[in-house]
Amino acid sequence: MNTEKIISCINSERYIQAYELILIALEANPTDPVILDLSKVLSARVRSRCVGLASNKETEMSLELFETEALYRIINNLHSVSRY
């Protein structure tokens, strides 16, 4: 299992790579509780990043915020959680 790799990606803010690894793991086992929990951890981290970017005057309308928000929406589709 790639749990260590996913955790490493999340901790080093490589969110897209973490998402891709989660997708691969869920293809093999769509109900894996560990992977589903990691997707929720990833979602929380990306949401936190969105809030941080949105609350900063310099980044509130930045491309980084829009890209991060788009990733957040995609990640939430994995476990059907509302945005806020």
C-alpha positions in Angstrom: 0.0 0.0 0.0 1.1 3.5 -0.7 0.0 5.1 2.6 3.5 6.2 3.5 3.9 7.8 0.2 0.5 9.6 0.4 1.3 10.8 3.9 4.7 12.1 2.7 3.1 14.0 -0.1 0.5 15.5 2.1 3.1 16.6 4.7 5.3 18.1 2.0 2.3 20.0 0.4 2.5 17.9 -2.8 -1.3 17.8 -2.9 -1.8 16.9 -6.5 0.6 13.9 -6.2 -1.2 12.8 -3.0 -4.5 13.0 -4.8 -3.2 10.9 -7.7 -1.9 8.3 -5.3 -5.2 8.2 -3.5 -7.0 7.7 -6.8 -4.8 4.7 -7.7 -5.3 3.2 -4.3 -9.1 3.6 -4.5 -9.1 1.9 -7.9 -7.7 -1.2 -6.3 -10.0 -1.0 -3.3 -12.7 1.7 -3.4 -13.7 1.1 0.3 -10.3 1.1 1.9 -10.9 3.0 5.1 -7.3 4.0 5.5 -7.2 5.6 2.0 -10.6 7.2 2.5 -9.3 8.7 5.8 -6.2 10.0 4.0 -8.5 11.6 1.4 -10.2 13.5 4.2 -6.9 14.5 5.7 -5.8 15.8 2.2 -9.1 17.6 1.9 -8.6 19.3 5.3 -5.1 20.4 4.4 -6.1 21.8 1.0 -9.1 23.6 2.5 -6.8 25.2 5.1 -4.6 26.3 2.3 -7.6 27.8 0.5 -8.6 29.7 3.6 -5.1 31.0 4.1 -4.8 32.2 0.5 -8.3 33.7 0.5 -7.7 35.6 3.7 -4.5 37.2 2.5 -4.9 40.4 0.5 -2.0 39.5 -1.8 -3.3 36.1 -2.7 -7.1 36.5 -2.4 -7.7 36.6 -6.1 -4.6 34.7 -7.2 -4.3 31.9 -9.7 -2.9 29.8 -6.9 -6.1 30.2 -4.9 -8.3 29.3 -7.9 -6.2 26.2 -8.7 -6.1 25.2 -5.0 -9.9 25.6 -4.7 -10.4 23.5 -7.9 -8.3 20.8 -6.4 -10.3 21.0 -3.2 -13.6 20.5 -5.0 -12.2 17.5 -6.9 -10.8 15.9 -3.7 -14.2 16.3 -2.0 -15.9 14.3 -4.7 -14.0 11.3 -3.4 -16.0 11.3 -0.2 -19.0 13.5 -0.9 -18.3 16.2 1.7 -19.7 19.7 1.3 -17.3 22.5 0.6 -17.6 24.5 3.9 
